[in-house]
């Protein structure tokens, strides 16, 4: 029997063809994308034309399926990159805010230390022993600095 007179085998769509021929639907989809003959515009498949092409190009189909990224997955990849960029920008903004807060705290601590060390401490230290100075540092000066830092941090 001559191949030209063989009646073509038609399938309604890729799902039906995949089930009837045990060909993965992804392989059929990729074959169509690569220009396999037998794919009609109405989604029907002429298996008589498609089968030999798929068989002859099976290695190409398998390799291209590994590399192929569906439009949906490509869209997700783009959305993920956009979200990652937004996150990076948010992190940078938070870093800037944190740095600004730390600078304000450091400036306030500096002013508080300057006030304590230039005006209050010299007068108190003149007649004190080392133990008394240490007590003042622990009980008065350090708590005031810590309080100033907490107020700036919370405020």
Secondary structure, DSSP 4 states (H G I P E B T S, - for coil): --GGGSPPPEESSHHHHHHHHT--HHHHHHHHHTT-TTB-TTS-EEHHHHHHHHHHTHHHHHHHHHH---HHHHHHHHHHHHHHHHHHHHHHHHHHHHHHHHHHHHHHHHHHHHHIIIIIHHHHHTT--HHHHHHHIIIIIHHHHHHHHHHHHH-
